[in-house]
Amino acid sequence: MKTKTVRISAGVGAAALALVGVSAGASFAGDQPAPTAAASAAGAADRFLGGPSTVPAALVPPAGHTLASVFKAKGVQIYGCTDTKWTLIEPAASLAGISLNPVKVASALHFRGPSWESPDDGSLVEGTAPVSAPSTTPNSIPQLLITAKTTRGPGVFGGVTFIQRLATVGGVAPATACTAGTTTAVSYQAVYRFFKKS
């Protein structure tokens, strides 16, 4: 029988353990249980991943949708030259984060669609109809609320209804003119939050 060793960084492991305690209603500051396990776990995940303390009103999903996972993304926005201007072709990013029910460390890939796919369980969500709000960081791509168009599988992205792209840093197309047929990749970071029906 083969055994598989999985190594998790101390920071991720500690956050996952803290989230497990929070989601179970444990309290380390007295005898009072956590007010609501889901809200506390979501807040802990956001803090661990550097998520925003506030979300623009235009990017809040409708009532009846609950935060299901939070990921930190690092990658590039790929642009191609059309009519001497840079036009977005696709994102390419790797994501590391935490699913909240059950609480566990998760990873994902982000690519054209826009789509997010879990290499852990094969689930996928593809988005459409983004609503945007300015980034809180200058010279960065906008924050978004994206509606899920299709999902696949019962895993971390199965049943996702909305995706938030928040806390964006970088990723803006170059302001310079370009030559037809050329491409460029601009580094960016963001926090992605995935919602499911309550």
C-alpha angles and dihedrals in degrees: 000000000000121000123204122213117210120194120202123187115253092246095052092043093050092048092049091049091047090050091050089054092046094046089052089055095250119155126204095186101064141311096307116105120231111280095237121356097213095049092046093048091048091050092048091050092050092049092047093049096043095251125167123279090216133029122211110254092239090060098053113109118236119272114281097049121104130199108258105172142003126207137182112220130204121180145087141293107225117215131189128201116252121168090348091303131103114249125188113255101173147315122252116192144143118225131204122187152110134285113215106209102068097011109235142135112267140179135203145180123231121205147140116334086047088271137163121200131186115225086194099061106004095242118145140189126195119198138210142175101037120203112205139209128179119272118250088228117074118245093017134125114266126268113250146201108208126191116224111244099181137359133194131205134002096270133100093311098036110116095009111159104179138018126202122202106199142161091033120188122187125333097123117144116252114267092220126099117259142202119254113262097024125120135200135189121218119197118239142168130203145158115242120201120192123204133198132188111280 
